[in-house]
Structure formats: structure tokens, C-alpha cells
Amino acid sequence: MALRGGDRCGLGIFDDKVVGFLRPIGGSNALPSFLSSLHDLQPRWRETDFSPMFARLQSRLTKRALLIILSDVVDAETSTRYRTSLATLARRHVVLFAALQTPLLDH
């Protein structure tokens, strides 16, 4: 929807390290670029470390941006570290955090 509205969009994928990063782009080639970035990704059961991804966002995004972060953070310790990092990002950007539920984690 954002691309259709003429906005530029980017993509960052991480677990314990940055797995992929697509700088914000727009136009007709944007969606195929997103799809090719996501196509071969496989889940890796690693403890999430937000620091590398958030540091990359801070250094690469010089203009104010809307950051939408999707995560399945469930434990209190991790969510506390996450909130600290999000607060730092929120000084410059608008941050929308969406917590997802992963049923497999409950097993």
C-alpha cells in the first residue's frame, strides 16, 4: 500500500545478526526487489539481538521514517532490551511495533 501511494519502503531482516537489508526504494521495481530479498530466507532458531539491526537503521536512515517492526518477543528480559532500543529509534523516527504470536514457541 505504501508503494502504491508513492512512498519509499525498505526492509531489514535480523535474528542474532543482520541477515538482510534493503534500503528504502520506490517505484515499479520496488516490490520485486522485496520479494527477491525474502524468497530464500529460512528461519533460524537464534536468540534475537536487536542491536545490530537498530544500529544499521540509525546509521542508514538519515531522514525521519516510519519503522514497522514485526517480532514474536515473548519474555520480559528481551522485551525490556527491545523497549530501550525502540526508545532510541523513536527519538528520530515514528516506530510501530507489532508483536506476533508464534504457536511453535509455546511447544
N, C-alpha and C positions, 0 to 999 in steps of 0.2 A: 504494500500500500504506500509506503514511504517513497519507494522508487517511482511508482506511478504518479505521485504528487510532485515529482521533480526534485526530491531530496536526494542527498548522497547518503549511502549506507556503507558501513564497514562490518567486519566480522573478526572476533577474537575467540580462539578455542584454546582451552588450557585444562590441565589437571595439576600435576606437580611441576609442570613446566609449560611454556607456551608451545602449543602444538601447531597452531596456525594463526596467521594474522593477515587480514585483507584490509588495506587502508580504505577509508571512505571513498566510494566511487558512485557515479550516477550514470544515467543514460541507458541505452538499449543493451549494452554488453554487461551490465552490472549483474543481472540475475544469473546468466550462465557462469559468470565468474564465481558467484556464491555457490552454485551447485557443484562446480568442479572442485572448489575448496572443501566441500563437505562430503563428496562422493566416496572417497576411500577411507574415511575415518572409521576407526574401530574403537569401541570403549576399552579403556584400560582402568582396572580397579586400583587406583592410586589415591593416596591422601591428597586432597586438593591443597595447593599452595597458591594463594591469590596474588602474592607479592609480585612475581614476575609479570603477570598479565597487567596488573594495575600500574606497575612502573612503566610498562610499554605504552599503555593508554596515556599516562601523564606526559610522556615524552613525545609521543607522536601526534596527539590531538591538541593542537595549539589554539583552535577556536572552540568556543562553547559548543557542547554537543549533548544530545540525548543519548544516554547509555542505558541499554536494556540488558540486564544481567539475569540469565536463567540458571538456577542452581538447585541442587537437591540437598543442601546443607540441612543437617538434622540435629547435630549435637551442639550443646551450649558453648563449649570451648571454641569450636570452629566458627560458630556464628558470631561470637564476640570478636574474634580476629577479623572476620568479614566486615562487621559493622565499622570497625576502626578504619579499614581500608576504604570502605564506601564513603565514610565521612570525609576523608581526604579528597576523593574524587569529586564529591558534591560541592567542594569549595569553588570549582571551576565549571562543572558540568551539572546537568539535570540527570539524576540517577533513578531508574525504575528497576526495582529488584523483584523478581518473580520466583518464589520458592515452589519447586516442583516436588511431587511425591513419587519416589521410586519404590514400588512394591517389593522388588527383589532385595532391596536393602533390609527390609523387615525380616527376611528369611535368613 
